[in-house]
């Protein structure tokens, strides 16, 4: 009996060693090669290319950096199973999930992680060592036009929308730019001009974006914009150096009879917070309506978080009201908590509800309407609304961002310099 038991134990230990060795060998399968990669999403019948850099050869140090013109966005890479990687898109509730094929390529999908939207995905394939975007080196076609400059873009939608503006820069075949709308901008796009056709794409973490167009004989442009898993819109464009968007300081305002804003929403601990709380009395308060799904909101947070740390002691408070893709506090605690952690936010973050403009308008009834995430509302020391800015203008827009930053600081400096009102409280006497 003892001999049989010893033999079985020895056999079992041998099996464990073999299994362990096999697992170790599998997990030692190389990570994706370091260096530049070219990926291509398949969106319906369209191909949306993107570029990224891979650094690190183990899960502790591996980073995937998305490249869009001069913009860089970094994401941590996790190993999943023996031959797959998982790249969470930071604060966006989505991920790149890919298998490392035997030939070194990556095949996978961009996957929504939002409960109820998890069926939304875009397949992609990526190859190492390819640093071009649309056209392989040596296969460029000489451009017939240079489309550098400012373009007024008319988009065809079911509902009438203001024209947008494209700021483009072309050097030879290479094309970069950004499209600005009343709700924000596309972030930096990168692409090419080939003959009388042009293409631009962008992928920074949220769903990928693509523009395809043709340069007409009259120097106008026509084309289509694709928003990844969402929608496609046709457009016309005319070069117009004088084109401007509607004034973002005049799109959203208070209804007649209102001077103040009032709300109560739960914070990330589930405790109700109101603008009328003592914490905010006598302070200049910056209110932001945001969503972690919104790239312009993230860019605005990148601007506001360090600004607030630097200026809070001057008598300023800030509140971010998050409207998320699911009307659930527990889910919002996760998504907004990730935003807080990622960008070191030290101001209050509240949960407003589902990301729906009509819902925001209902919950902030003093506003004439709600146009865009984000919207910035600045309140003076008396509690009166003094400024409302619709959308956000990112750094890629150049002078438009500089003008926004300059006016933001000017308005805040002026309001901070105003005297602190005397805060009176009702005095009660026992027995009265």
N, C-alpha and C positions, 0 to 999 in steps of 0.2 A: 504494500500500500504506500509505504513511504517513498519507494522508488518511483512508482507511478505518479504520485503527487509532485515529486521533484521534477520529473520529466515534463509534466503539464505546465508547472510554473515556469520552467526554463523556456518552454515553447511560447508561453504567453508573453514573457519578457522580451523574447526575440521578436515577436509580432509587434509589440509596442515600439521597440527600437526601429523596426522597419517602417512602421507607419509614421513614427516621428521623423525619421530620416526622409521619407517621401514628402511629408508636409513641409519640412525644412527646405527640401530641394525645390518644391513648387513655389514656396514663398520667396525663394531666392531668384525667381524669374525676374529679369531686369525690369526696372521702371521704364517708362518712356524715355527715349534718348534726350539728353540735354541739348538745348539749342532752339533754333527757330522752326516753327511748324506752320503748315497751312491746313486749315479745316474748311469744310464745305457743308453747310446745312442744306437739306432738301426741304423746300417749302412749296407744297403743291407741285407745280412743274418747274419752279425756279430754283436756281442754285445761289446760295448766299455765302460767299467766302469770308473767312476771318483768319487773322494771324495771331499767333501767341508764341511765347517763349517758355520753355520748360527748364527749370533749374532744380538740382538736387536729385539724389538717387536713393532716398529712403523717405518713409512717411513723416519723419520728424522735421525734415528740412525742405521737402519738395514744395515748390511754388509754381503755379501757372500764371503767367502774366499776359493778359489780353492787350494787343497792340492796335491802336487806332490813331494813325497820324502821329502826333506828338504825345498823345495820351497813353498812360499805362495804368492798368488795374490789376492788382495782385489777388490771388486766391490760393488757399491752402489745398494741397492734394492729399487725399487719403487712399490707402489701398483697401480694396474690398475683395475678399476671396483671393484665389491664387493668381488671377490674371486680369483683374479689373481695378479701375481707379474711380474715385468719387470726388467731384470738385463742387462743393457748395458755393453758390454765388453770393458769399458773404451775407449781407442783410436781406437780399432778395430771396424769397422762398422758392428757390429753383436750384437745379444742380445739373452739371455735366456728368453723365455716367457712361463710362467707356470700357471696352475690353481691349487688352493689349494683344494684338494678333501675332501669330508666329513670325510674320514678315516685318513686324515692328510698327505697323500702322495702328491707329486707334479707330475703332468703330463703336458708335454708341448713340446717345440721344441727349438733347437738352430737355429736361423733365421738370414740369411744374410740381411743387411739393405741397401746394395749397390744398387742404382737404376739400373734396368736391370738384377739384380741377385737375386731379392727378392723371386724368386721361390725356391731358394736353401735353404733347411732346413733339420734338423735331429731331429726326435722325441726322446724324452727321458722320463723316469720315475725315480723318486727319493724317497727313503725311509729314514726316520729319525732313528737314533740310530745304524746304521750299519757302522762300521768303517773299514771293510775289503774291499779289492779291487776286487779280482777275486774269492777267495775261502773262504767259510764260516769257522769260527773257528771250529776246531775239524774234519774237512774233508780233511785236507792236506794229500797228498801222498808223502812219503819220496823221495827226489830227488836222481836220480842215478848219477848225476855229479854235480860238482861245476864249474860254468862257469865264475867265477870272472876273470878279466884280460882284455887285449886288443885284440880285434878281427878285422881282416881285412874283410870287407863286400863287396861282389860283387853283385851289383844290376842289374837285367835284365830289360833293357829299349830298346826302339826303337833306341835311339841314344846312342852311346858309352859314358859312363861317368866314371870318375876316381873312384876307390874304396873308400868306406867310412870306418870310424873306429868307432867301438862300444867300449865304456869303461864301463864295467859291474862290479857290486859288489854284491855278493850273500852271505847271511847269513842264513843258513838253507833253508827254502822255500822262504824267502823274497829276492827280486831282485830289484835293482835300477841301473840306468845308463843313458847314453847319447849317441847319435849317432852323430858323426861329419862328415860333408861333406865339399866339397870345397866352398859351399855357406853359411855355418853356421852350427848350431847344433839344435837338437830337443828340447832343454831345458831338464830339468830332467824328467826321466821316472820312473814309479814305477810299480812293478809287482810281479810275482811269478814263481817258478820252481816246477813243479809237475811231479814226475817220470822223464821221458826223454823229457818232453815238458816244454816250457816256454812262458810267456806272459808279455808284458809291455804295459802300456798306459800312455798317457799324455794329459791333457787339461788345458791350462793356459789362455784361452781367444780366441785365434785363433782356427780354426777348430781342433777337437780332432785327436789324433794320436795313432795308435796301432801297436804292433809288436807281431806276433805269430810265434813260431818256434819249431823245434824238434832237440834234441841233438842226433847225430848219433853215431854208434858204434865206428867209427874212430875219435871221438871227434870233428868232424866238426858240423856245425849247418846249417839248411836250414829253410826257412820260408817265411813270407810275411809281408810287411809293408803296413798299410792302412792310408791314409791321409784324413780321414773324408769324406767331400763332394767332394773330388777331385779325387784321384786315388789309385790303389793298385799296389804294385811292389813286385815281388818275389826276393829272395836273397839267396846266399850261404855265409858261413863265416868260416874262419880258425883262430884259436888263433895265434897271431903273435905279440909278445911284441916289435918287431922292426918296425912294420908297421907305416908309416907316410903318411900324405896327401901331395899333391903337395905343394910346397912353395907358400904361399899366397902372398908373395911379388914379385913373378915372373909371376903370371898368367895374370895380366893386366899391360900393359906398353904403352908408347907413340910410335906412328908410326915413322919410320925413318924420320928425318928432322924436327921433332917437339921437342921443349923444353918447350913450354908453353901450357896452356889450355885457351880457350876463350869461353865465353857463355854470353847470356843475357836472363834472365827469369823474369817473374813478381813475386813480393813478395805478401804477403797476403793482401796488400792494392791495388794490381793491378799496382803498380809502377815497371817499369823495373829496374832490377839490373844487373850490369855487373861486371865481375871480374876485368875489367880495371878501375873501378870507383876509385876515389881518396881515398876513405875509406880504400882500401886494399893495396895501394901502400906502399912499404917499410915494409909491415907486413908479418909475417908468416901466411899462410892461410890454414885452414883445410876444405876440401870439402867433404861432405857426400852425396852420392846418397841413398835415403831412400824411404820407402813407409809406410804409417800408417797400412797397411794390413800385414806387414812383422814383425814377432816376433823378429828376430835377429836385425832388424833395431831399434826396441824399446829398446832392451837390449843395443845396442850400444849408443842410446840416453841417457839411464840411466847412462852410463859411461861418455859420452862427456859433457852433460849439466853442471854437477857440476865441472868437470875439467876445462871447459871454464870460468866459473865464477871465479874460483881461479886463473887462469893464464892470463886472457885477458889483464891485465895492463902490462904484460911483452912484449907486442907488437904482440899479436896474434888475428886473427879474424877467424871466422868459418862461413860456409854457408852450410845449408842443402837443397838439391834439392829434392823435393818430387815428385815421380811419382806414381799417384793414380789410383784407379780402374775405374775412369771415367775421360775422357778428358774434364774437365769442371772446370774453375777457381772458380766458386761459390761453387761447391762441395768441391774442394781442400781447399778453405778458411775455410770450416767447419771442414774437417777431420784434416788438418794440424794445424788449430787453436786449436783443442782439444788436439793435441799432445803438442803444445807449452804451453798450459795452464796446462796440467797434469804434465809435467816434468820441468816446470819453465825455458824453453829455452830462452836465452837472445841473441843468435846469429841469423843471418838472416835466414829465411825460404823462399824458392822460390818454385814455381810450374813449374815442367819440362814437364808435360804431362801425357799421359796414361802409366800405368805400363807395359811396354813391353821392353825387353832387346834390341831388334832391334831398337826401337825408341830412347832409351838412346844412343846407339852407333851412330845413325844418328845425334843426337843433341850434342854429344861430339865427333866429328869426329877425334880428335887427338888421341883417344884411339885405340889400336889395335883391341879390342873387348870389349864387356861388359859381364861379367860372372855372377855377383851376386849383389843382394841387401842385405846388404849395401856394398858399395865400398868406401874406404877412400883414398883421394888424398891429399897429403901434399905438399904445395908450399912454396918455400923459399922467402926471402925478395926481391930477384930480379925478382920474378914472375916465376921462373923455377920450374917445377915439380920435386920433389926429391924422393918421395916415394908413392907407390900405394899398398894398402892392400885390397885384395879381400875377402869379407865375414866378419864374426865376430865370435870371439871365446868367449863364455860366461863364467861366473864364475864357472858353474857346471863342466867345463872341467879341473879344477884344474891347473896343471902346464902349460897347454897350454894358459890359460887366464893370468896366472902370467907372462909368457914369452912375451905375447902380450903387456901387460901393461908396462912391463919393457922396451921393445924396443920402444914403442910409446913415453914414457917419454924421453928416451935417444935421439931419433931422434929430438923431439921437443926442448929439451934443447940445442942440438947442433945448430939447425937452429936459435933459438932465440938469441944465443950467437954471431952469425955472425953479422958483422957491417951493419948498415943501409945504403943502397946505397944513394948517393947524387941524389935527385930527381930534375931533371932540367926541366924547362918549357920554352917554346918558349916565348920570350918577344916581344911584339908588341909595336910599337910606332905610335902614332896618326899621320896620314898624310903620312905613308910609306906603 
